[in-house]
């Protein structure tokens, strides 16, 4: 069966869709080359939603840092040759912080405690999420909410590729969008592998919002779970220093679905740097990690075999035709 990678970008304004897709492709290609599994072609489609929240895209030719369209962190090819591992004391410290945040902001049934404080945090630090959770009107369609417009973009792409095996990657807020859509999608929209990178899905202010919405839509909704239409894998990839993914483990927040699929949490080193400054949340760094490359390569291996078999059949057919044609001369 044909395979496709579907990508959902994260928070903040972005360059135009074509350029963002190219930068994601370059990042993934870097990772595959690192593990010796480079490919000439990557079957990838970008779900682009920045234009729903932002009127003008970012421009790569603008050099004025004061310009709203200036790209602060463009794609940069990695110059690092070694992979740093997170220090054990940091891992333990952040795990402790995660547990304390859950105790403060979440009740035992996963509903939000101090909901006004949570709303203030989202409003102040996560502008896009504030719009998404607040039912704000869609910029390009005032009759619908921004969230509905964003969801429609992803649902449309999933529906287009419903007859293929899908690897769905959601970065940052894109992981929230992807989870929401999958949790409400029709059963026929299947995702083979779901990968969340730099995801805030474990943050209590986010998990509580998702749970509250589920509860309002379905009376007596149970705990948060892996969506039923994820059929094989859910990998959650995060750098221990990524503050957006402050809760780095999702397996303890989201139960398995009826097929036994549950988030597998992977600690990685995000090597993205721009002008010497490292950003452990940047998508390009996550996409080229060896862990991400391994997941993508494993997903595409059958596709590679199918392509090879197709080329073999084509060459065999061509040689048969050539021999038959030449024998007549």
LINFENBEL-V580199 format. One line per field, one symbol per residue. ss: DSSP state (h for helix, s for strand, l for the rest). phi: phi as a letter, one per 20 degrees, with the letter a starting at -180 (. if undefined). burial: I if it has 16 or more other C-alpha atoms within 10 Angstrom, else O. A space follows every 50 residues. Layout:
# LINFENBEL-V580199
ss->???
phi->???
burial->???
This chain:
# LINFENBEL-V580199
ss->llssssssllllllslhhhhhhhhhhhhhhhhhhlllllllllssssllh hhhllllssllllllllllslllllllllllllllllhhhhhhhhhhhhh hhhhhslllllsllhhhhhhhhhhhlhhhhhhhlllssllssssshhhhh hhhhhhhhhhllllssssssslhhhhhhhhhhhhllllllssssssslll lllhhhhhhhhhhhhhhlllllllsllllsssssssssslllllllllll llllslllllllssssssllllssllssllllhhhhhllhhhhhhhhhhh hhhhhhhhhhhhhhhhhhhhhhhhhhhll
phi->.fcbdddcfdgnfcfggffffffffffffgffffemcgcfccfcceedcf ffdcfcefdfeedffeffefefcffcffdedddedfffffgffffffgff ffffedffemffelfffffffffedcgfffffeemffffdbfecegffff gffffffffgdfededdddcdlffffgffgfffdffffeecfcdcdclee fefgfegfffffffffecgmgeffcfgfeeecbcdddbegefffegeedd fedcffefenecgdececdeefcclneedfdffffffdfgfffffffffe gffffffffffffffffffffffffffee
burial->OOIIIIIIIIOOIIIIIOOIIOIIIIIIIIIIOOOOOIOOOOOIIIIIII IIIOOOIIIOOOOOOOOOIIIOOIIOIIOOOOOOOOOOOOOOOIIOOIOO IIOOIIOOOIIIIOOOOIIOOIIOOIOIIIIIIOOOIIIOOOOOIIIIII IOOIIOOIOOIOOIIIIIIIIIIIIIIIIIIIIOIOOOIIIIIIIIIIII IIIIIIIIIIIIOIOOOOOOOOOIIIIIIIIOIIIIIIIIIIIIIIIIII IOIIIIIOOOIIIOIIIIIIIIIOOOOOIIIIIIIIIIIIIIIIIIIOII OOIOOOOOOOOOOOOOOOOOOOOOOOOOO
